Amino acid sequence: MDYFRRYDKVDLYIGPVLDRVSKEYVKIYGRKPYDTIKAFQALVDEGKLTMVSEGVYRYDPEVNKPYEE
């Protein structure tokens, strides 16, 4: 979510986001993430992200629920 918050109200293609998330995950846990696409879909289902089209997501703080850590 930090990545999406940095680019709020911008349509982001999933490819570069997955690359960034995977790199950060490896730094933290020392292994590759299992299924990050499902994590993005879960954020959409919870209302924290908007799926603009297939493979394109957007975070808009005025529309999406706030993300609490």
C-alpha positions in Angstrom: 0.0 0.0 0.0 2.9 2.4 0.6 3.7 2.2 -3.1 0.1 3.0 -4.1 -0.1 5.9 -1.5 3.0 7.5 -3.1 1.2 7.6 -6.4 -2.3 8.3 -5.3 -4.8 9.1 -8.1 -2.5 7.6 -10.7 -3.3 4.5 -12.7 -0.6 1.9 -12.1 0.1 -1.1 -14.3 0.5 -4.2 -12.2 3.9 -5.3 -13.7 6.1 -2.6 -12.2 4.2 -2.8 -8.9 4.8 -6.5 -8.7 8.5 -6.1 -9.4 8.7 -3.5 -6.6 6.7 -5.5 -4.1 8.6 -8.7 -4.9 12.0 -6.9 -4.2 10.8 -5.5 -0.9 9.3 -8.9 0.1 12.7 -10.6 -0.6 14.5 -8.0 1.5 12.2 -8.5 4.4 11.5 -12.3 4.4 14.5 -13.6 2.3 12.3 -15.5 -0.2 10.0 -14.7 -3.1 6.3 -14.0 -2.4 3.9 -16.8 -3.3 1.0 -15.1 -5.0 1.0 -11.3 -4.9 -1.9 -11.0 -7.5 -4.3 -12.5 -4.9 -3.1 -9.9 -2.4 -3.9 -7.1 -4.8 -7.4 -8.6 -5.4 -7.9 -8.8 -1.7 -7.2 -5.1 -1.4 -9.7 -4.4 -4.1 -12.3 -6.5 -2.4 -11.7 -4.6 0.9 -12.2 -1.3 -0.9 -8.6 -0.1 -0.4 -7.7 -0.1 -4.1 -9.7 0.4 -7.3 -9.3 -1.9 -10.2 -9.5 0.4 -13.2 -9.1 -2.3 -15.8 -7.4 -5.7 -16.2 -3.9 -5.2 -14.7 -4.4 -1.5 -13.8 -5.0 -0.4 -10.2 -5.5 3.0 -8.5 -5.5 4.3 -5.0 -7.6 7.4 -4.4 -7.8 8.5 -0.7 -11.1 10.3 -1.4 -12.7 7.1 -2.8 -10.9 4.2 -1.1 -11.0 3.2 2.5 -8.0 4.3 4.6 -5.3 1.7 5.1 -4.5 1.1 8.7 -1.2 -0.6 9.5 
